[in-house]
Amino acid sequence: MDKKLISFGHGYSAQALSKRLLAEGWTILGTTRSTDKADDLRRQGIAPLLFSDPIPPEFADSSHILISAGPDNRGDPTLAEYAGALAEMTPEWVGYLSTTGVYGDHQGGWVDEATALTPSTKRGQARVMAESQWRATALPLHIFRLAGIYGPGRGPFAKVRSGTARRIIKQGQVFSRIHVDDIAQVLYASMLAPNAGAIYNLCDDDPAPPQDVIAYAAKLLGLPVPPAVAYNQAEMTPMARSFYAESKRVRNDRIKDELGVTLRYPDYRTGLKAMIATD
């Protein structure tokens, strides 16, 4: 069977994977809600599909399916729109991109894939619902719980250069992170070794306070370290503040032990060093 991927919600992480697959001759269908983005996908060599339009017949035999589209308060939009079509398909691998937010707050403690799901934010609760909906299908599902994503175009450099970066200090706060290229290599490794029902945490080896990342970016740029602002005094959007509602360290042993992955960027320092020349 020719290798074909349907990518629902073809965004930042999916695009990193598709670069690798296209180079190997894969055929990819990517969904979007924007006609402008559809044109961009076409320029990348990806067949675009406006979300809610029917899956073209030539992709009905797709070997792989990736779901990146985020849930809403009703759960997963891809299943809501395409459950009937998906039930008729027989892919060898289905991947759902979730978030480590499903674990909730552990006050800086460690979590792994066996940790109970106790999300404290609405976003995390919606992800738990979506994961459950996908597990209820008969598809060969693999769940990937992603930590904070960074990479080209999604790093701290722009804010540090513009002078708008702040080091927001909340005692004991730590985040796990993952470079987008490492997301792509984990997904690819799973595609090569399908294990339906598997769940993987995608994060690097070094959970760290957010203020340390900003300070290191400034050091790389040779710019002054941005000022420290106490969390309870910082002006933040509700979305930004919600990220500080949870603090945990995420274990990634399973992607190494089961998939044989060696992270290209095992910590934020190696990731930022690689990005600085182009970001």
C-alpha positions, 0 to 999 in steps of 0.5 A: 500500500502506498503511504498516505497520511490524512492530517486533521488540523495540519498545523505547526507540529504536523508540518514538521512531520510532513517535511520528513514524509514528503521527502520520502515520497508520502502523499499527504492530505491536510485539513484547514479552515482557511482558504489562504492556508489551503493555498499554502499547503498546496505550495508545500506539496500537500493536498488541502481539504477545507475542514468539513468537506468530504474526504476525497475518494483517493484518500479513503485507503490512507495508511496513516491518520494524524489528528492535531485539531484541538477539542472544544467543549463538546469534545473532538471536532474531527470525530464530530465531522468525520466519524462515519468516514473514519469508521469505513477506513482501515489505517495501520496507524492513527495518532492523536496529539493531546497535551500533558495538561491532562495530568493537572497540577502536581506542584512540581512533582513527576508524572508519567503515562500511568498518572491519573488524569486530573486536569484543572483547566477547561483545556485539559478537561476537553483533552481528556474528553477527546482522548476518551472519544478516540479510544472508543473508536475501533481505530488503531489509536496512539496518543501523544501527550505533548508538553509546551511546544517550541521551535523555529518561529515559536521561541522567546527571541522575538520578545527578548529582542523587542524588549517585551519579554518578562521573567514571571516568577512563581515559586516552584513553577516548572514546565516541561517542553518539547522541540517541534523537530523532536515531536516529528521524530517521535511520531515517525518512530511510532509510525514505523513501529505501530502499537495500538493503544500506546500512550507517549509523553513527548517532552525533553529531559529538563523541566525548568522554570520559565524565567530561566528560559527567558534569561538564557535566550537573552544571554544567547542574544547578548541582551540584558536579562528581562526584568523579573515580575512577581506572578501575583503582580503580573498583567497576563491574559486569562489564557497565559495565566491558566498555564501557571495554574499547573506545575509538573515534571513530565517523564519521557522514558517510554519514547526512549525505551519503546521507540528508541528515540534519542532526542535531538534537543534534550533540553531548552539550551540545546534547542535555543542554541540551534534556533538562534541563527534563524529565529 
